[in-house]
Amino acid sequence: MPDAVASLDQQGVMQISGDLVFANVTALLGQIERQLEGIERVLIDLSGVRDVDSSGLALLLEVMEVARRRSITLRFRGLSEALLGIARLSNVESLLPLDG
């Protein structure tokens, strides 16, 4: 199963690509946390995500908590219909800070 990767650019946009599934999210969370060190705002672009399960949603909620603890302004963009559907079913869609 392909890994998921997070990469932060100079403009504060973090691209996430790969599969947001149970097997990948723990390692991905570590990548994201390291890249959030010392920044004030980030836009996380999920348009490169291929596959997702409920672990992907749990990852986003955990990243939101990390950002809150570090006083980082966080937005998400490019969520797939599958990920939005999981968020709706979980009754947390309104909690996600979506861009645009």
C-alpha positions, 0 to 999 in steps of 0.5 A, a space after each residue: 500500500 502506498 505511503 502518504 507524504 506531506 510537504 510544506 512549501 515556502 508559502 505555507 501550503 502543505 501538500 498531502 498526497 497518497 492514501 489516508 488509510 489506517 496503515 499510513 496515518 500515524 507516520 503521516 501525523 509525525 511528518 505533519 507535526 515536524 513541518 508545523 514547527 515554528 509556523 503561524 499559518 498553514 493551508 493543507 491541500 488534500 487534492 493529492 489524496 487517492 484513497 481515504 478511510 475514517 482514519 484519514 478523518 481522524 488524522 485531520 481532527 488530530 492535526 486541528 488539535 495540534 494546530 490549536 495547541 500551537 496557535 497555528 491558523 489552519 485551513 483545509 482545501 481539496 477534500 475529496 467527496 469520500 472524505 467529506 462524506 465520512 465527515 458528514 456521517 461522523 457529524 463533524 463536517 462543520 468543524 473542519 476549517 475549509 478554505 473557500 
